[in-house]
Amino acid sequence: MKCAVIGASGYSGGELLRLLELHPIFQPTFISAHSNTGEKIVALHPHLTHFENQTFSAFDASSIQSCDLIFTALPHGESANIVAQFSAEKLIVDLGADFRLVDPTSWLRYYTGEHAGSWTYGLPELPGAREKISTSTRIANPGCYATAITLSAMPALNYIDTEDIVVVAASGTSGAGRSSKSSLGGSEVMNSLTSYKFGGIHQHTPEIEESLRGIVGKDVKVSFTPILAPMPRGILATTTAKLTQELTEKQIRALFVDAYADEEFVKILPIGHMPQTRSVLGSNYVHMQIAVDAHTNRLVVSTAIDNLGKGAAGQAIQNANILVGLEETSGLVANGLGI
């Protein structure tokens, strides 16, 4: 199947190209990057040597029409204008934020510009999500933090105070995108941790709340503090919530094991093993550990993902596999690098 990648110069776009090159069915045939048109792909992604003789193309809707599948990996506010040029039947997976939120009020609070509407939300592990994805033509790929945090809370929603979910999560610098920022330079980031978007203003907050509210059918409130970590990629999220029922740690753990028993990409680690970002780097896997803080009667979930894998490009391909009727794991079964 011929694929287009629009916005391929960014980190998520580069990871898409790497994974598509390994995919048994998907073939990237149109690769564009507006601000880098004409540059060699390996100038920005030197590890992608299979593309050494190719350059980034300018966006051209007519050329993309021949593609079977389109991936858009653009900053928020840009995808809506691009996809408007294609018919409703064209299969598109958008890695940006434009179509994730249902509530336009939430969009206006956390983003800039007009709300473009909502597409099928592409987190396959959510109840009923696969059926919706498989019968759609437009998929909104979830945010990286939203993926880790939603999966961390979902199995316990009926046993926690859903209006008291507290999350602290650290992410590598690639989560901030490729645009040059002085605060992301090596000298600024190395040997240091810092919170950002402090005070509950991170744009993934309403996305998490909408997803969880749709499952549990009651209000959900998330207090989320993100941290910039001195590493290129990876997310480690710690999610806690007040338990509303007397459950042992064994019972809580069983909820998570049962919820993800048939999920290839979500792994509940053995007791005593903690998630590590290095264990999931380069993969589409989620590693999770569960505990109960008996002193405060709170559920505690530690979750690691690769923000460019399950948090972006890997999940986009997982969604695309479902969208076109392929095995969901096609091109995605590689384990994390581990070091």
C-alpha positions in Angstrom: 0.0 0.0 0.0 1.3 3.4 -1.0 1.6 5.8 2.0 2.2 9.6 2.3 3.9 11.1 5.3 3.2 14.8 5.5 5.4 16.6 8.0 8.2 14.0 7.8 11.0 16.3 9.0 10.0 16.2 12.7 10.9 13.5 15.2 7.5 11.7 14.9 7.7 12.0 11.1 11.2 10.5 11.2 10.1 7.6 13.4 7.2 7.0 11.0 9.6 6.7 8.2 11.8 4.3 10.1 8.8 2.0 11.0 7.2 2.2 7.6 10.5 1.0 6.0 10.2 -2.1 8.1 6.5 -2.7 7.5 5.6 -5.6 5.3 2.7 -3.8 3.5 3.0 0.0 3.9 5.4 1.7 1.6 6.2 5.4 2.0 6.0 6.8 -1.5 5.3 10.5 -0.9 7.3 12.3 1.8 6.9 16.0 2.4 8.1 18.6 4.8 7.1 22.2 4.0 9.9 24.1 5.6 12.5 21.5 4.5 11.4 21.0 0.9 14.3 20.0 -1.3 16.5 19.0 1.5 17.8 15.4 1.7 15.9 13.2 4.2 19.2 12.0 5.7 20.2 15.6 6.5 17.6 15.6 9.3 17.3 11.8 9.8 20.9 10.5 9.2 19.9 7.0 10.5 17.5 6.5 7.7 20.0 5.4 5.1 17.4 3.7 2.9 16.2 7.2 2.0 19.7 8.6 1.3 18.9 9.5 -2.3 15.5 11.1 -1.5 14.6 14.6 -0.7 11.6 16.1 1.1 8.9 17.0 -1.4 6.7 20.0 -1.3 3.1 19.3 -0.4 1.1 18.5 -3.5 -2.5 17.2 -3.0 -2.8 15.8 -6.5 0.3 13.7 -6.0 -0.9 12.4 -2.7 -4.3 11.3 -4.2 -2.7 8.2 -5.6 -1.7 7.1 -2.1 -3.8 4.5 -0.2 -3.1 5.9 3.2 -2.0 9.3 4.5 -0.1 10.1 7.8 0.0 13.7 8.9 2.6 14.6 11.5 2.1 18.4 11.9 1.9 21.0 14.7 -1.6 21.7 15.9 -3.6 23.9 13.7 -2.0 22.7 10.4 -3.6 19.3 9.8 -7.1 20.7 9.4 -6.2 22.8 6.4 -4.3 19.9 4.8 -6.9 17.2 5.1 -9.7 19.5 3.8 -8.2 19.0 0.4 -8.9 15.2 0.3 -12.2 13.3 -0.1 -13.9 11.9 2.9 -13.1 8.4 1.7 -9.3 8.9 1.9 -7.8 7.0 4.8 -5.9 9.4 7.1 -4.2 9.0 10.5 -3.4 12.4 12.1 -0.6 12.4 14.7 -1.4 16.1 15.6 -3.9 17.4 18.0 -6.4 19.0 15.7 -9.1 16.3 15.8 -8.6 14.7 19.3 -11.0 16.7 21.3 -14.8 16.5 21.1 -15.5 19.5 23.3 -14.8 22.8 21.5 -14.7 24.6 24.8 -11.8 22.5 25.9 -10.0 23.1 22.6 -10.3 26.9 23.1 -9.0 26.7 26.6 -5.9 24.6 25.9 -5.1 25.4 22.3 -5.1 28.3 19.9 -7.2 28.8 16.7 -10.6 27.3 15.9 -11.8 23.9 16.8 -11.7 21.7 13.7 -14.0 19.0 14.9 -13.3 15.5 16.1 -12.3 12.2 14.5 -12.3 8.6 15.8 -10.0 8.5 18.7 -7.2 6.1 18.0 -6.3 4.4 21.3 -7.1 0.8 20.4 -7.0 -0.6 23.9 -10.0 1.5 25.0 -13.3 -0.5 25.2 -14.9 -0.6 21.8 -12.2 1.4 20.1 -11.0 -1.2 17.6 -14.5 -1.5 16.1 -14.8 2.2 15.7 -11.3 2.5 14.2 -11.9 -0.4 11.7 -15.0 1.3 10.3 -13.6 4.8 10.1 -11.6 6.7 7.5 -10.2 9.4 9.8 -8.2 8.6 13.0 -7.0 11.0 15.6 -3.8 9.6 17.0 -3.6 10.2 20.8 -1.0 12.4 22.5 1.9 10.7 24.1 1.2 11.6 27.7 -2.5 11.0 27.1 -1.7 7.4 26.0 0.4 6.6 29.0 -2.0 8.2 31.6 -5.2 6.9 30.1 -4.0 3.4 30.0 -2.7 3.8 33.6 -6.1 4.7 35.0 -8.6 2.9 32.8 -8.8 -0.5 34.5 -9.5 1.0 37.9 -12.0 3.6 37.0 -14.9 1.9 39.0 -12.8 1.7 42.1 -11.2 5.2 42.4 -12.3 8.8 43.0 -12.3 9.9 39.3 -12.2 13.5 40.4 -8.9 13.1 42.2 -6.5 11.6 39.7 -3.0 13.0 40.1 -0.2 12.5 37.6 3.5 13.4 37.5 5.2 12.3 34.3 8.6 12.9 32.8 9.3 13.0 29.1 12.4 13.3 26.9 13.1 16.4 24.9 11.8 15.0 21.6 8.3 15.5 23.0 8.7 19.2 22.6 9.2 18.9 18.8 12.1 19.7 16.6 11.8 23.5 16.6 14.8 25.2 18.0 14.3 26.5 21.6 17.0 27.8 23.8 15.5 25.9 26.8 16.0 22.6 25.0 19.6 23.0 24.1 22.0 20.4 25.5 23.7 22.7 28.0 20.2 23.7 29.4 18.8 20.2 29.6 21.7 17.9 30.7 22.0 17.2 34.4 18.7 18.9 35.2 15.0 18.2 35.7 12.3 20.9 35.4 8.6 21.1 35.4 6.8 22.8 32.6 3.3 23.9 31.7 3.0 24.0 35.5 -0.4 24.3 37.2 -2.6 22.0 35.2 -2.3 23.7 31.8 -0.9 20.9 29.7 -2.9 20.3 26.5 -3.2 16.6 27.0 -5.3 17.1 30.2 -8.7 17.5 28.5 -7.9 14.6 26.1 -7.3 12.3 29.1 -10.4 13.4 30.8 -12.6 13.0 27.8 -11.3 9.5 27.1 -11.8 8.3 30.7 -15.2 10.1 31.1 -16.4 8.2 28.0 -15.6 4.9 29.7 -16.8 5.5 33.2 -19.8 7.7 32.5 -19.1 10.3 35.2 -16.9 13.3 35.7 -13.2 12.9 35.6 -10.6 15.4 36.8 -6.8 15.0 36.3 -4.2 17.1 38.0 -1.2 16.7 35.7 2.4 18.0 36.1 4.8 17.2 33.2 8.6 17.2 33.7 11.3 17.7 31.1 13.9 14.9 31.6 17.5 15.0 30.3 17.0 12.3 27.7 16.0 12.3 24.0 12.9 10.1 24.2 10.7 8.1 26.6 7.9 8.8 29.1 7.7 7.6 32.7 4.3 8.5 34.2 3.2 8.0 37.9 -0.6 8.1 38.2 -2.3 8.0 41.6 -5.9 8.1 42.7 -7.9 7.7 46.0 -9.4 4.2 46.2 -13.2 4.3 47.0 -13.4 0.6 47.9 -11.5 -1.7 50.2 -9.3 -3.6 47.8 -6.0 -5.4 48.4 -3.1 -4.8 46.1 -3.6 -8.3 44.8 -7.2 -7.5 43.8 -6.2 -4.2 42.2 -3.4 -5.9 40.3 -5.9 -8.6 39.0 -8.0 -5.8 37.5 -5.1 -4.6 35.4 -4.0 -8.1 34.4 -7.5 -9.0 33.3 -8.0 -5.7 31.5 -4.8 -6.2 29.4 -4.6 -9.9 29.2 -5.3 -10.0 25.4 -3.3 -6.8 24.6 0.0 -7.4 22.8 1.4 -4.0 23.5 0.5 -3.5 27.2 2.6 -5.5 29.6 2.0 -5.7 33.4 5.4 -6.4 34.8 6.1 -9.1 37.4 6.0 -8.0 41.0 9.3 -6.3 41.9 10.1 -5.2 38.4 9.7 -1.5 37.7 9.1 0.1 34.3 12.1 1.7 32.7 12.0 4.0 29.7 15.0 2.3 28.2 13.1 -1.0 28.1 10.5 0.4 25.7 12.7 2.7 23.5 12.1 2.1 19.8 9.0 0.0 20.5 5.2 0.2 20.6 5.1 -1.4 24.1 3.7 -0.1 27.4 5.3 -1.4 30.6 3.3 -1.0 33.8 3.5 -1.7 37.5 0.7 -1.4 40.1 0.8 -0.8 43.8 -1.5 0.4 46.6 -0.2 3.0 49.1 -1.9 1.6 52.2 -0.9 4.7 54.2 -3.0 7.0 52.1 -5.3 4.4 50.5 -4.2 5.4 47.0 -3.7 3.4 43.8 -0.2 4.0 42.4 0.6 3.1 38.7 4.0 3.5 37.1 4.0 3.4 33.3 6.7 3.7 30.7 6.3 4.2 27.0 8.4 5.6 24.1 6.8 9.0 23.3 7.8 8.5 19.7 6.6 4.9 19.6 3.3 4.0 21.4 3.1 7.8 22.0 3.2 8.7 18.3 4.5 6.8 15.3 4.1 3.3 16.5 0.5 3.9 17.6 -0.2 5.6 14.3 0.9 2.4 12.5 -1.1 0.2 14.9 -4.2 2.3 14.0 -3.4 2.1 10.3 -3.1 -1.7 10.6 -6.6 -1.9 12.1 -8.0 0.7 9.7 -7.0 -1.4 6.6 -7.7 -4.8 8.1 -4.2 -6.0 8.7 -2.9 -7.9 11.7 -2.7 -5.2 14.4 0.9 -6.0 15.2 2.2 -5.9 11.6 5.6 -4.1 11.6 5.5 -3.4 15.4 6.5 -6.5 17.3 10.2 -5.5 18.0 11.1 -5.2 21.7 12.6 -2.1 23.2 16.3 -1.4 22.9 17.0 -2.0 26.6 20.1 0.3 26.7 
